[in-house]
Amino acid sequence: MDPSHAVGHWEFVAPMAKAAIAAGADGLMIEVHSCPEEAYSDGPQSLKPKKFAKLMEELKPFIKAAGRK
């Protein structure tokens, strides 16, 4: 599932990613960029590396609740 393109704005990527995992998605494709405002494309929907790392931690309970490792 591609939450970055599905929502188009970085603020909504994390909730969409969590919903996707809860709904049974087997994987996520998330845009990450160290300087999204300078990205040639997809900047508005890109997470900065620290936000991406935080999201990866936040996804762990959703993965566990979905019965995955």
PDB file of N, H, CA, C and O in Angstrom:
ATOM      1  N   MET A   1       0.853  -1.154   0.000  1.00  0.00           N
ATOM      2  CA  MET A   1       0.000   0.000   0.000  1.00  0.00           C
ATOM      3  C   MET A   1       0.901   1.220   0.000  1.00  0.00           C
ATOM      4  O   MET A   1       1.964   1.209   0.620  1.00  0.00           O
ATOM      5  N   ASP A   2       0.491   2.249  -0.678  1.00  0.00           N
ATOM      6  H   ASP A   2      -0.372   2.257  -1.182  1.00  0.00           H
ATOM      7  CA  ASP A   2       1.287   3.463  -0.803  1.00  0.00           C
ATOM      8  C   ASP A   2       0.554   4.628  -0.142  1.00  0.00           C
ATOM      9  O   ASP A   2      -0.152   5.379  -0.816  1.00  0.00           O
ATOM     10  N   PRO A   3       0.718   4.784   1.184  1.00  0.00           N
ATOM     11  CA  PRO A   3       0.010   5.869   1.862  1.00  0.00           C
ATOM     12  C   PRO A   3       0.451   7.255   1.420  1.00  0.00           C
ATOM     13  O   PRO A   3      -0.337   8.199   1.479  1.00  0.00           O
ATOM     14  N   SER A   4       1.692   7.393   0.980  1.00  0.00           N
ATOM     15  H   SER A   4       2.332   6.626   0.932  1.00  0.00           H
ATOM     16  CA  SER A   4       2.182   8.700   0.541  1.00  0.00           C
ATOM     17  C   SER A   4       1.373   9.226  -0.636  1.00  0.00           C
ATOM     18  O   SER A   4       0.899  10.362  -0.613  1.00  0.00           O
ATOM     19  N   HIS A   5       1.216   8.398  -1.667  1.00  0.00           N
ATOM     20  H   HIS A   5       1.601   7.475  -1.686  1.00  0.00           H
ATOM     21  CA  HIS A   5       0.458   8.826  -2.838  1.00  0.00           C
ATOM     22  C   HIS A   5      -1.041   8.813  -2.568  1.00  0.00           C
ATOM     23  O   HIS A   5      -1.780   9.603  -3.155  1.00  0.00           O
ATOM     24  N   ALA A   6      -1.493   7.936  -1.696  1.00  0.00           N
ATOM     25  H   ALA A   6      -0.892   7.295  -1.219  1.00  0.00           H
ATOM     26  CA  ALA A   6      -2.929   7.852  -1.417  1.00  0.00           C
ATOM     27  C   ALA A   6      -3.466   9.133  -0.788  1.00  0.00           C
ATOM     28  O   ALA A   6      -4.589   9.545  -1.079  1.00  0.00           O
ATOM     29  N   VAL A   7      -2.665   9.764   0.076  1.00  0.00           N
ATOM     30  H   VAL A   7      -1.753   9.428   0.312  1.00  0.00           H
ATOM     31  CA  VAL A   7      -3.151  10.957   0.776  1.00  0.00           C
ATOM     32  C   VAL A   7      -2.555  12.253   0.244  1.00  0.00           C
ATOM     33  O   VAL A   7      -3.195  13.300   0.342  1.00  0.00           O
ATOM     34  N   GLY A   8      -1.352  12.214  -0.315  1.00  0.00           N
ATOM     35  H   GLY A   8      -0.832  11.364  -0.395  1.00  0.00           H
ATOM     36  CA  GLY A   8      -0.759  13.376  -0.952  1.00  0.00           C
ATOM     37  C   GLY A   8      -0.150  14.433  -0.055  1.00  0.00           C
ATOM     38  O   GLY A   8       0.448  15.386  -0.554  1.00  0.00           O
ATOM     39  N   HIS A   9      -0.282  14.294   1.250  1.00  0.00           N
ATOM     40  H   HIS A   9      -0.768  13.520   1.656  1.00  0.00           H
ATOM     41  CA  HIS A   9       0.284  15.265   2.198  1.00  0.00           C
ATOM     42  C   HIS A   9       0.916  14.502   3.352  1.00  0.00           C
ATOM     43  O   HIS A   9       0.330  13.554   3.875  1.00  0.00           O
ATOM     44  N   TRP A  10       2.122  14.920   3.749  1.00  0.00           N
ATOM     45  H   TRP A  10       2.599  15.690   3.324  1.00  0.00           H
ATOM     46  CA  TRP A  10       2.881  14.173   4.757  1.00  0.00           C
ATOM     47  C   TRP A  10       2.130  14.015   6.072  1.00  0.00           C
ATOM     48  O   TRP A  10       2.324  13.021   6.772  1.00  0.00           O
ATOM     49  N   GLU A  11       1.271  14.978   6.424  1.00  0.00           N
ATOM     50  H   GLU A  11       1.113  15.786   5.856  1.00  0.00           H
ATOM     51  CA  GLU A  11       0.573  14.927   7.716  1.00  0.00           C
ATOM     52  C   GLU A  11      -0.353  13.726   7.834  1.00  0.00           C
ATOM     53  O   GLU A  11      -0.657  13.277   8.939  1.00  0.00           O
ATOM     54  N   PHE A  12      -0.800  13.205   6.694  1.00  0.00           N
ATOM     55  H   PHE A  12      -0.553  13.569   5.797  1.00  0.00           H
ATOM     56  CA  PHE A  12      -1.776  12.121   6.703  1.00  0.00           C
ATOM     57  C   PHE A  12      -1.172  10.754   6.391  1.00  0.00           C
ATOM     58  O   PHE A  12      -1.875   9.744   6.388  1.00  0.00           O
ATOM     59  N   VAL A  13       0.125  10.727   6.131  1.00  0.00           N
ATOM     60  H   VAL A  13       0.697  11.548   6.133  1.00  0.00           H
ATOM     61  CA  VAL A  13       0.774   9.469   5.774  1.00  0.00           C
ATOM     62  C   VAL A  13       0.734   8.482   6.943  1.00  0.00           C
ATOM     63  O   VAL A  13       0.406   7.312   6.744  1.00  0.00           O
ATOM     64  N   ALA A  14       1.057   8.926   8.140  1.00  0.00           N
ATOM     65  H   ALA A  14       1.323   9.876   8.301  1.00  0.00           H
ATOM     66  CA  ALA A  14       1.096   8.011   9.293  1.00  0.00           C
ATOM     67  C   ALA A  14      -0.274   7.403   9.591  1.00  0.00           C
ATOM     68  O   ALA A  14      -0.361   6.184   9.744  1.00  0.00           O
ATOM     69  N   PRO A  15      -1.346   8.189   9.679  1.00  0.00           N
ATOM     70  CA  PRO A  15      -2.653   7.559   9.934  1.00  0.00           C
ATOM     71  C   PRO A  15      -3.063   6.578   8.835  1.00  0.00           C
ATOM     72  O   PRO A  15      -3.651   5.535   9.120  1.00  0.00           O
ATOM     73  N   MET A  16      -2.755   6.912   7.585  1.00  0.00           N
ATOM     74  H   MET A  16      -2.277   7.759   7.354  1.00  0.00           H
ATOM     75  CA  MET A  16      -3.105   6.008   6.490  1.00  0.00           C
ATOM     76  C   MET A  16      -2.282   4.733   6.553  1.00  0.00           C
ATOM     77  O   MET A  16      -2.795   3.649   6.274  1.00  0.00           O
ATOM     78  N   ALA A  17      -1.007   4.852   6.918  1.00  0.00           N
ATOM     79  H   ALA A  17      -0.591   5.733   7.144  1.00  0.00           H
ATOM     80  CA  ALA A  17      -0.155   3.670   7.048  1.00  0.00           C
ATOM     81  C   ALA A  17      -0.674   2.755   8.149  1.00  0.00           C
ATOM     82  O   ALA A  17      -0.724   1.538   7.976  1.00  0.00           O
ATOM     83  N   LYS A  18      -1.057   3.331   9.268  1.00  0.00           N
ATOM     84  H   LYS A  18      -1.017   4.320   9.408  1.00  0.00           H
ATOM     85  CA  LYS A  18      -1.604   2.538  10.380  1.00  0.00           C
ATOM     86  C   LYS A  18      -2.896   1.845   9.968  1.00  0.00           C
ATOM     87  O   LYS A  18      -3.102   0.672  10.278  1.00  0.00           O
ATOM     88  N   ALA A  19      -3.765   2.570   9.270  1.00  0.00           N
ATOM     89  H   ALA A  19      -3.598   3.523   9.019  1.00  0.00           H
ATOM     90  CA  ALA A  19      -5.022   1.986   8.807  1.00  0.00           C
ATOM     91  C   ALA A  19      -4.762   0.859   7.813  1.00  0.00           C
ATOM     92  O   ALA A  19      -5.446  -0.164   7.834  1.00  0.00           O
ATOM     93  N   ALA A  20      -3.780   1.047   6.952  1.00  0.00           N
ATOM     94  H   ALA A  20      -3.224   1.878   6.935  1.00  0.00           H
ATOM     95  CA  ALA A  20      -3.458   0.022   5.958  1.00  0.00           C
ATOM     96  C   ALA A  20      -2.985  -1.264   6.624  1.00  0.00           C
ATOM     97  O   ALA A  20      -3.407  -2.356   6.244  1.00  0.00           O
ATOM     98  N   ILE A  21      -2.115  -1.135   7.610  1.00  0.00           N
ATOM     99  H   ILE A  21      -1.772  -0.248   7.919  1.00  0.00           H
ATOM    100  CA  ILE A  21      -1.634  -2.323   8.335  1.00  0.00           C
ATOM    101  C   ILE A  21      -2.797  -2.991   9.065  1.00  0.00           C
ATOM    102  O   ILE A  21      -2.929  -4.214   9.037  1.00  0.00           O
ATOM    103  N   ALA A  22      -3.632  -2.196   9.713  1.00  0.00           N
ATOM    104  H   ALA A  22      -3.524  -1.202   9.736  1.00  0.00           H
ATOM    105  CA  ALA A  22      -4.786  -2.740  10.437  1.00  0.00           C
ATOM    106  C   ALA A  22      -5.751  -3.452   9.487  1.00  0.00           C
ATOM    107  O   ALA A  22      -6.416  -4.412   9.876  1.00  0.00           O
ATOM    108  N   ALA A  23      -5.825  -2.980   8.246  1.00  0.00           N
ATOM    109  H   ALA A  23      -5.285  -2.200   7.929  1.00  0.00           H
ATOM    110  CA  ALA A  23      -6.724  -3.580   7.263  1.00  0.00           C
ATOM    111  C   ALA A  23      -6.122  -4.799   6.573  1.00  0.00           C
ATOM    112  O   ALA A  23      -6.798  -5.468   5.792  1.00  0.00           O
ATOM    113  N   GLY A  24      -4.854  -5.091   6.858  1.00  0.00           N
ATOM    114  H   GLY A  24      -4.305  -4.548   7.493  1.00  0.00           H
ATOM    115  CA  GLY A  24      -4.246  -6.296   6.318  1.00  0.00           C
ATOM    116  C   GLY A  24      -3.189  -6.113   5.254  1.00  0.00           C
ATOM    117  O   GLY A  24      -2.778  -7.095   4.636  1.00  0.00           O
ATOM    118  N   ALA A  25      -2.731  -4.893   5.014  1.00  0.00           N
ATOM    119  H   ALA A  25      -3.065  -4.095   5.516  1.00  0.00           H
ATOM    120  CA  ALA A  25      -1.679  -4.680   4.023  1.00  0.00           C
ATOM    121  C   ALA A  25      -0.417  -5.446   4.411  1.00  0.00           C
ATOM    122  O   ALA A  25      -0.038  -5.482   5.581  1.00  0.00           O
ATOM    123  N   ASP A  26       0.214  -6.044   3.441  1.00  0.00           N
ATOM    124  H   ASP A  26      -0.094  -6.015   2.490  1.00  0.00           H
ATOM    125  CA  ASP A  26       1.447  -6.795   3.672  1.00  0.00           C
ATOM    126  C   ASP A  26       2.690  -5.931   3.629  1.00  0.00           C
ATOM    127  O   ASP A  26       3.748  -6.349   4.098  1.00  0.00           O
ATOM    128  N   GLY A  27       2.582  -4.732   3.075  1.00  0.00           N
ATOM    129  H   GLY A  27       1.723  -4.392   2.694  1.00  0.00           H
ATOM    130  CA  GLY A  27       3.740  -3.857   2.973  1.00  0.00           C
ATOM    131  C   GLY A  27       3.326  -2.430   2.697  1.00  0.00           C
ATOM    132  O   GLY A  27       2.196  -2.161   2.289  1.00  0.00           O
ATOM    133  N   LEU A  28       4.253  -1.521   2.924  1.00  0.00           N
ATOM    134  H   LEU A  28       5.171  -1.740   3.255  1.00  0.00           H
ATOM    135  CA  LEU A  28       4.016  -0.100   2.713  1.00  0.00           C
ATOM    136  C   LEU A  28       5.140   0.479   1.864  1.00  0.00           C
ATOM    137  O   LEU A  28       6.295   0.071   1.985  1.00  0.00           O
ATOM    138  N   MET A  29       4.799   1.418   1.018  1.00  0.00           N
ATOM    139  H   MET A  29       3.861   1.750   0.920  1.00  0.00           H
ATOM    140  CA  MET A  29       5.788   2.167   0.255  1.00  0.00           C
ATOM    141  C   MET A  29       5.607   3.634   0.645  1.00  0.00           C
ATOM    142  O   MET A  29       4.594   4.250   0.313  1.00  0.00           O
ATOM    143  N   ILE A  30       6.587   4.184   1.346  1.00  0.00           N
ATOM    144  H   ILE A  30       7.410   3.684   1.616  1.00  0.00           H
ATOM    145  CA  ILE A  30       6.458   5.524   1.905  1.00  0.00           C
ATOM    146  C   ILE A  30       7.575   6.408   1.368  1.00  0.00           C
ATOM    147  O   ILE A  30       8.751   6.045   1.402  1.00  0.00           O
ATOM    148  N   GLU A  31       7.181   7.573   0.872  1.00  0.00           N
ATOM    149  H   GLU A  31       6.225   7.867   0.843  1.00  0.00           H
ATOM    150  CA  GLU A  31       8.155   8.547   0.366  1.00  0.00           C
ATOM    151  C   GLU A  31       8.916   9.154   1.545  1.00  0.00           C
ATOM    152  O   GLU A  31       8.302   9.579   2.524  1.00  0.00           O
ATOM    153  N   VAL A  32      10.229   9.198   1.460  1.00  0.00           N
ATOM    154  H   VAL A  32      10.728   8.853   0.665  1.00  0.00           H
ATOM    155  CA  VAL A  32      11.080   9.802   2.480  1.00  0.00           C
ATOM    156  C   VAL A  32      12.096  10.691   1.777  1.00  0.00           C
ATOM    157  O   VAL A  32      12.687  10.299   0.771  1.00  0.00           O
ATOM    158  N   HIS A  33      12.292  11.886   2.312  1.00  0.00           N
ATOM    159  H   HIS A  33      11.811  12.204   3.129  1.00  0.00           H
ATOM    160  CA  HIS A  33      13.255  12.819   1.716  1.00  0.00           C
ATOM    161  C   HIS A  33      13.808  13.699   2.829  1.00  0.00           C
ATOM    162  O   HIS A  33      13.052  14.171   3.678  1.00  0.00           O
ATOM    163  N   SER A  34      15.103  13.922   2.832  1.00  0.00           N
ATOM    164  H   SER A  34      15.717  13.539   2.142  1.00  0.00           H
ATOM    165  CA  SER A  34      15.726  14.731   3.886  1.00  0.00           C
ATOM    166  C   SER A  34      15.374  16.211   3.762  1.00  0.00           C
ATOM    167  O   SER A  34      15.472  16.952   4.740  1.00  0.00           O
ATOM    168  N   CYS A  35      14.973  16.640   2.593  1.00  0.00           N
ATOM    169  H   CYS A  35      14.894  16.038   1.798  1.00  0.00           H
ATOM    170  CA  CYS A  35      14.605  18.041   2.375  1.00  0.00           C
ATOM    171  C   CYS A  35      13.437  18.082   1.381  1.00  0.00           C
ATOM    172  O   CYS A  35      13.627  18.459   0.224  1.00  0.00           O
ATOM    173  N   PRO A  36      12.237  17.699   1.820  1.00  0.00           N
ATOM    174  CA  PRO A  36      11.104  17.571   0.906  1.00  0.00           C
ATOM    175  C   PRO A  36      10.793  18.828   0.103  1.00  0.00           C
ATOM    176  O   PRO A  36      10.327  18.740  -1.033  1.00  0.00           O
ATOM    177  N   GLU A  37      11.045  19.989   0.684  1.00  0.00           N
ATOM    178  H   GLU A  37      11.423  20.060   1.607  1.00  0.00           H
ATOM    179  CA  GLU A  37      10.736  21.223  -0.032  1.00  0.00           C
ATOM    180  C   GLU A  37      11.634  21.423  -1.254  1.00  0.00           C
ATOM    181  O   GLU A  37      11.337  22.257  -2.109  1.00  0.00           O
ATOM    182  N   GLU A  38      12.726  20.666  -1.341  1.00  0.00           N
ATOM    183  H   GLU A  38      12.967  19.988  -0.646  1.00  0.00           H
ATOM    184  CA  GLU A  38      13.618  20.740  -2.492  1.00  0.00           C
ATOM    185  C   GLU A  38      13.500  19.523  -3.416  1.00  0.00           C
ATOM    186  O   GLU A  38      14.233  19.416  -4.399  1.00  0.00           O
ATOM    187  N   ALA A  39      12.586  18.616  -3.102  1.00  0.00           N
ATOM    188  H   ALA A  39      11.990  18.703  -2.303  1.00  0.00           H
ATOM    189  CA  ALA A  39      12.427  17.406  -3.911  1.00  0.00           C
ATOM    190  C   ALA A  39      11.914  17.760  -5.305  1.00  0.00           C
ATOM    191  O   ALA A  39      11.089  18.661  -5.461  1.00  0.00           O
ATOM    192  N   TYR A  40      12.405  17.051  -6.307  1.00  0.00           N
ATOM    193  H   TYR A  40      13.075  16.320  -6.181  1.00  0.00           H
ATOM    194  CA  TYR A  40      11.946  17.278  -7.679  1.00  0.00           C
ATOM    195  C   TYR A  40      10.491  16.834  -7.845  1.00  0.00           C
ATOM    196  O   TYR A  40       9.753  17.397  -8.653  1.00  0.00           O
ATOM    197  N   SER A  41      10.089  15.828  -7.082  1.00  0.00           N
ATOM    198  H   SER A  41      10.689  15.371  -6.426  1.00  0.00           H
ATOM    199  CA  SER A  41       8.701  15.370  -7.115  1.00  0.00           C
ATOM    200  C   SER A  41       8.331  14.787  -5.761  1.00  0.00           C
ATOM    201  O   SER A  41       9.202  14.387  -4.988  1.00  0.00           O
ATOM    202  N   ASP A  42       7.072  14.742  -5.488  1.00  0.00           N
ATOM    203  H   ASP A  42       6.364  15.066  -6.115  1.00  0.00           H
ATOM    204  CA  ASP A  42       6.510  14.113  -4.290  1.00  0.00           C
ATOM    205  C   ASP A  42       6.933  14.743  -2.970  1.00  0.00           C
ATOM    206  O   ASP A  42       6.782  14.119  -1.919  1.00  0.00           O
ATOM    207  N   GLY A  43       7.453  15.947  -2.998  1.00  0.00           N
ATOM    208  H   GLY A  43       7.576  16.454  -3.852  1.00  0.00           H
ATOM    209  CA  GLY A  43       7.877  16.617  -1.771  1.00  0.00           C
ATOM    210  C   GLY A  43       6.775  16.773  -0.737  1.00  0.00           C
ATOM    211  O   GLY A  43       6.999  16.461   0.432  1.00  0.00           O
ATOM    212  N   PRO A  44       5.595  17.242  -1.120  1.00  0.00           N
ATOM    213  CA  PRO A  44       4.540  17.458  -0.123  1.00  0.00           C
ATOM    214  C   PRO A  44       4.096  16.193   0.612  1.00  0.00           C
ATOM    215  O   PRO A  44       3.574  16.269   1.724  1.00  0.00           O
ATOM    216  N   GLN A  45       4.301  15.051   0.001  1.00  0.00           N
ATOM    217  H   GLN A  45       4.725  14.988  -0.903  1.00  0.00           H
ATOM    218  CA  GLN A  45       3.862  13.805   0.641  1.00  0.00           C
ATOM    219  C   GLN A  45       5.021  13.023   1.256  1.00  0.00           C
ATOM    220  O   GLN A  45       4.832  11.898   1.720  1.00  0.00           O
ATOM    221  N   SER A  46       6.198  13.601   1.262  1.00  0.00           N
ATOM    222  H   SER A  46       6.351  14.515   0.885  1.00  0.00           H
ATOM    223  CA  SER A  46       7.378  12.913   1.782  1.00  0.00           C
ATOM    224  C   SER A  46       7.576  13.172   3.269  1.00  0.00           C
ATOM    225  O   SER A  46       7.420  14.295   3.747  1.00  0.00           O
ATOM    226  N   LEU A  47       7.919  12.118   3.984  1.00  0.00           N
ATOM    227  H   LEU A  47       8.046  11.206   3.596  1.00  0.00           H
ATOM    228  CA  LEU A  47       8.279  12.247   5.391  1.00  0.00           C
ATOM    229  C   LEU A  47       9.773  12.535   5.491  1.00  0.00           C
ATOM    230  O   LEU A  47      10.566  12.042   4.689  1.00  0.00           O
ATOM    231  N   LYS A  48      10.139  13.327   6.469  1.00  0.00           N
ATOM    232  H   LYS A  48       9.495  13.728   7.120  1.00  0.00           H
ATOM    233  CA  LYS A  48      11.564  13.502   6.764  1.00  0.00           C
ATOM    234  C   LYS A  48      12.034  12.249   7.501  1.00  0.00           C
ATOM    235  O   LYS A  48      11.221  11.566   8.125  1.00  0.00           O
ATOM    236  N   PRO A  49      13.325  11.936   7.443  1.00  0.00           N
ATOM    237  CA  PRO A  49      13.819  10.691   8.047  1.00  0.00           C
ATOM    238  C   PRO A  49      13.415  10.485   9.513  1.00  0.00           C
ATOM    239  O   PRO A  49      13.084   9.363   9.894  1.00  0.00           O
ATOM    240  N   LYS A  50      13.433  11.527  10.337  1.00  0.00           N
ATOM    241  H   LYS A  50      13.702  12.439  10.027  1.00  0.00           H
ATOM    242  CA  LYS A  50      13.067  11.353  11.754  1.00  0.00           C
ATOM    243  C   LYS A  50      11.596  10.984  11.903  1.00  0.00           C
ATOM    244  O   LYS A  50      11.250  10.157  12.746  1.00  0.00           O
ATOM    245  N   LYS A  51      10.729  11.587  11.095  1.00  0.00           N
ATOM    246  H   LYS A  51      11.010  12.259  10.410  1.00  0.00           H
ATOM    247  CA  LYS A  51       9.309  11.243  11.149  1.00  0.00           C
ATOM    248  C   LYS A  51       9.077   9.827  10.652  1.00  0.00           C
ATOM    249  O   LYS A  51       8.217   9.112  11.167  1.00  0.00           O
ATOM    250  N   PHE A  52       9.852   9.423   9.644  1.00  0.00           N
ATOM    251  H   PHE A  52      10.551  10.004   9.226  1.00  0.00           H
ATOM    252  CA  PHE A  52       9.743   8.056   9.146  1.00  0.00           C
ATOM    253  C   PHE A  52      10.151   7.056  10.229  1.00  0.00           C
ATOM    254  O   PHE A  52       9.467   6.055  10.442  1.00  0.00           O
ATOM    255  N   ALA A  53      11.255   7.325  10.907  1.00  0.00           N
ATOM    256  H   ALA A  53      11.811   8.138  10.735  1.00  0.00           H
ATOM    257  CA  ALA A  53      11.713   6.430  11.985  1.00  0.00           C
ATOM    258  C   ALA A  53      10.670   6.341  13.091  1.00  0.00           C
ATOM    259  O   ALA A  53      10.415   5.263  13.627  1.00  0.00           O
ATOM    260  N   LYS A  54      10.069   7.481  13.431  1.00  0.00           N
ATOM    261  H   LYS A  54      10.276   8.357  12.995  1.00  0.00           H
ATOM    262  CA  LYS A  54       9.018   7.486  14.461  1.00  0.00           C
ATOM    263  C   LYS A  54       7.828   6.648  14.008  1.00  0.00           C
ATOM    264  O   LYS A  54       7.276   5.876  14.792  1.00  0.00           O
ATOM    265  N   LEU A  55       7.434   6.797  12.755  1.00  0.00           N
ATOM    266  H   LEU A  55       7.882   7.424  12.118  1.00  0.00           H
ATOM    267  CA  LEU A  55       6.317   6.015  12.233  1.00  0.00           C
ATOM    268  C   LEU A  55       6.615   4.524  12.296  1.00  0.00           C
ATOM    269  O   LEU A  55       5.735   3.736  12.643  1.00  0.00           O
ATOM    270  N   MET A  56       7.826   4.128  11.970  1.00  0.00           N
ATOM    271  H   MET A  56       8.541   4.768  11.688  1.00  0.00           H
ATOM    272  CA  MET A  56       8.176   2.708  12.017  1.00  0.00           C
ATOM    273  C   MET A  56       7.990   2.146  13.424  1.00  0.00           C
ATOM    274  O   MET A  56       7.551   1.007  13.589  1.00  0.00           O
ATOM    275  N   GLU A  57       8.324   2.945  14.436  1.00  0.00           N
ATOM    276  H   GLU A  57       8.681   3.870  14.302  1.00  0.00           H
ATOM    277  CA  GLU A  57       8.105   2.516  15.825  1.00  0.00           C
ATOM    278  C   GLU A  57       6.610   2.462  16.149  1.00  0.00           C
ATOM    279  O   GLU A  57       6.147   1.530  16.805  1.00  0.00           O
ATOM    280  N   GLU A  58       5.865   3.459  15.688  1.00  0.00           N
ATOM    281  H   GLU A  58       6.242   4.216  15.155  1.00  0.00           H
ATOM    282  CA  GLU A  58       4.428   3.521  15.962  1.00  0.00           C
ATOM    283  C   GLU A  58       3.655   2.401  15.280  1.00  0.00           C
ATOM    284  O   GLU A  58       2.571   2.035  15.734  1.00  0.00           O
ATOM    285  N   LEU A  59       4.195   1.854  14.201  1.00  0.00           N
ATOM    286  H   LEU A  59       5.075   2.152  13.832  1.00  0.00           H
ATOM    287  CA  LEU A  59       3.504   0.781  13.489  1.00  0.00           C
ATOM    288  C   LEU A  59       3.594  -0.570  14.199  1.00  0.00           C
ATOM    289  O   LEU A  59       2.775  -1.454  13.948  1.00  0.00           O
ATOM    290  N   LYS A  60       4.568  -0.736  15.071  1.00  0.00           N
ATOM    291  H   LYS A  60       5.234  -0.017  15.275  1.00  0.00           H
ATOM    292  CA  LYS A  60       4.779  -2.043  15.715  1.00  0.00           C
ATOM    293  C   LYS A  60       3.533  -2.599  16.392  1.00  0.00           C
ATOM    294  O   LYS A  60       3.227  -3.775  16.195  1.00  0.00           O
ATOM    295  N   PRO A  61       2.792  -1.810  17.186  1.00  0.00           N
ATOM    296  CA  PRO A  61       1.582  -2.377  17.797  1.00  0.00           C
ATOM    297  C   PRO A  61       0.514  -2.766  16.769  1.00  0.00           C
ATOM    298  O   PRO A  61      -0.227  -3.725  16.983  1.00  0.00           O
ATOM    299  N   PHE A  62       0.433  -2.038  15.671  1.00  0.00           N
ATOM    300  H   PHE A  62       1.035  -1.259  15.498  1.00  0.00           H
ATOM    301  CA  PHE A  62      -0.544  -2.354  14.625  1.00  0.00           C
ATOM    302  C   PHE A  62      -0.171  -3.665  13.948  1.00  0.00           C
ATOM    303  O   PHE A  62      -1.035  -4.481  13.629  1.00  0.00           O
ATOM    304  N   ILE A  63       1.118  -3.854  13.736  1.00  0.00           N
ATOM    305  H   ILE A  63       1.820  -3.190  13.995  1.00  0.00           H
ATOM    306  CA  ILE A  63       1.604  -5.089  13.122  1.00  0.00           C
ATOM    307  C   ILE A  63       1.311  -6.265  14.047  1.00  0.00           C
ATOM    308  O   ILE A  63       0.852  -7.316  13.599  1.00  0.00           O
ATOM    309  N   LYS A  64       1.576  -6.085  15.327  1.00  0.00           N
ATOM    310  H   LYS A  64       1.950  -5.232  15.691  1.00  0.00           H
ATOM    311  CA  LYS A  64       1.322  -7.156  16.301  1.00  0.00           C
ATOM    312  C   LYS A  64      -0.162  -7.472  16.397  1.00  0.00           C
ATOM    313  O   LYS A  64      -0.559  -8.637  16.423  1.00  0.00           O
ATOM    314  N   ALA A  65      -0.981  -6.424  16.449  1.00  0.00           N
ATOM    315  H   ALA A  65      -0.659  -5.477  16.428  1.00  0.00           H
ATOM    316  CA  ALA A  65      -2.436  -6.631  16.544  1.00  0.00           C
ATOM    317  C   ALA A  65      -2.984  -7.341  15.306  1.00  0.00           C
ATOM    318  O   ALA A  65      -3.976  -8.065  15.393  1.00  0.00           O
ATOM    319  N   ALA A  66      -2.348  -7.138  14.169  1.00  0.00           N
ATOM    320  H   ALA A  66      -1.542  -6.550  14.098  1.00  0.00           H
ATOM    321  CA  ALA A  66      -2.773  -7.796  12.935  1.00  0.00           C
ATOM    322  C   ALA A  66      -2.246  -9.229  12.843  1.00  0.00           C
ATOM    323  O   ALA A  66      -2.496  -9.928  11.861  1.00  0.00           O
ATOM    324  N   GLY A  67      -1.510  -9.659  13.881  1.00  0.00           N
ATOM    325  H   GLY A  67      -1.307  -9.090  14.679  1.00  0.00           H
ATOM    326  CA  GLY A  67      -1.003 -11.022  13.916  1.00  0.00           C
ATOM    327  C   GLY A  67       0.222 -11.247  13.053  1.00  0.00           C
ATOM    328  O   GLY A  67       0.476 -12.362  12.597  1.00  0.00           O
ATOM    329  N   ARG A  68       0.975 -10.189  12.833  1.00  0.00           N
ATOM    330  H   ARG A  68       0.769  -9.284  13.204  1.00  0.00           H
ATOM    331  CA  ARG A  68       2.187 -10.287  12.003  1.00  0.00           C
ATOM    332  C   ARG A  68       3.429 -10.026  12.872  1.00  0.00           C
ATOM    333  O   ARG A  68       3.330  -9.588  14.018  1.00  0.00           O
ATOM    334  N   LYS A  69       4.574 -10.306  12.296  1.00  0.00           N
ATOM    335  H   LYS A  69       4.654 -10.662  11.365  1.00  0.00           H
ATOM    336  CA  LYS A  69       5.834 -10.076  13.010  1.00  0.00           C
ATOM    337  C   LYS A  69       6.584  -8.934  12.378  1.00  0.00           C
ATOM    338  O   LYS A  69       7.671  -8.582  12.834  1.00  0.00           O
TER     339      LYS A  69
END
